[in-house]
Amino acid sequence: MKYVICDMDGTLLDSKKRLPQKLFSLITELKKKGVCFGVASGRQYFNLYQQFKDEAKEMLFIAENGGVMYQGETPIYADALAYEDILPVIQQARNCPDAFPILCGVKSAYLESDDPQFLENAKMYYAHRKQVDDIMDGANIDQIAKITVYDKRNAETNSYPFIKPVTGKLRAVVSGEDWIDVSNPDVSKGKAIAMLKQRHGLPSDDFVAFGDYMNDYEMMKECTYSYAMANAHPELKKVCHYEALSNDEDGVVKALCTLYDLDYE
């Protein structure tokens, strides 16, 4: 298996948003075996890079749920949304109670609300961010790879049914309890992996993937060694071939140690 690709929140990170203590020594051991470690997340590329500073130059980054892909510091592609597709989604999101939109650009994320809870959560995921009076200003100065909406209530029951009717040709997906993501219709973590497979002539057997939510669904279908976390969404578990211990039980690291015959201790 040449690539190990992990979702971040709910998968690699524990419930306190901490990386596993043994992760970096594991990445070193995987490197010795010729395995590239990567992360696939709804998070911004700059946020992901920041968390893996010492290893980042040799890692794969699938950011914005597949809207942006980097090999180390080298951009591979960005799938930008059209201005006319973004506008109705933002207008609707502004009218949704307790929902706060973000435009996720290649250069930065763009925010217009100053709600403290929203800002605290945005800070966790977006290292490069700009506060603007009108969020649509971001669409005039940057390539927007994704619209994301933070929901104080519940994304699946509050903002998703409210915003979905105006997404048009765009694809909306619930990416966590508090978040929905809107992107071009064929953008996904799975599409990014499919492009990687085609680019290097690799079969599905060369890919190991870990995830916990429905934005990981397409990724799992591209990888023979697909692991749902014990805490994963029930629908994701149905498409995965294996199950790992939960994100609070070091599930990813333990599963990889078993798979690659490494000593966890």
TAQUIGI-V750453 format. One record per backbone hydrogen bond with DSSP energy under -0.5 kcal/mol. CO is the residue of the C=O (numbers start at 1). NH is the residue of the N-H. Records with the same first field share a line. If there is no record, write none. Layout:
# TAQUIGI-V750453
CO->NH ; NH
This chain:
# TAQUIGI-V750453
2->36
3->208
4->38
5->210
6->40
7->12
8->11 ; 12 ; 13
13->10
14->17
18->14
20->23
22->26
23->27
24->28
25->29
26->30
27->31
28->32
29->33
30->33 ; 35
31->34
35->37
36->4
37->60
38->6
39->62
41->65
43->64
44->48
45->49
46->50
47->51
48->51 ; 52
49->52
50->53
52->55 ; 56
55->58
56->59
59->72
60->39 ; 62
61->63 ; 70
62->41
63->66 ; 67 ; 68
64->67
67->79
68->63
69->76 ; 77
70->61 ; 72
71->74
73->75
74->71
77->69
78->80
82->85 ; 86
83->87
84->88
85->89
86->89 ; 90
87->91
88->92
89->93
90->94
91->95
92->95 ; 96
93->96
96->99
98->152
100->150
101->112
102->104 ; 148
103->105 ; 110
104->145 ; 146
108->105
109->130
110->103
111->132
115->119
116->120
117->121
118->122
119->123
120->124
121->125
122->125 ; 126
125->44 ; 127
127->129
128->109
130->111 ; 132
134->137
135->138
136->139 ; 140
137->140 ; 141
138->141 ; 142
142->144
143->106 ; 145
144->81
146->104
147->182
148->102
149->180
150->100
154->158 ; 159
155->160
158->162
159->163
160->164
161->165
163->166
164->167
167->170
170->172
171->183
173->175 ; 181
176->179
177->155
178->151
179->175 ; 176
180->149
181->173
182->147
183->171
184->187
188->192
189->193
190->194
191->195
192->196
193->197
194->198
195->199
196->200
197->201 ; 202
203->206
204->207 ; 224
206->2 ; 3
207->225
208->5
209->227
210->7
211->229
212->233
213->216
214->217
215->189
216->220
217->221
218->222
219->222 ; 223
220->223
224->226
225->209 ; 227
226->241 ; 242
227->211
228->244
229->232
233->236 ; 237
234->238
235->239
236->239 ; 240
242->228
244->230
246->249 ; 251
247->250
250->254
251->255
252->256
253->257
254->258
255->259
256->260
257->262
258->261
262->264
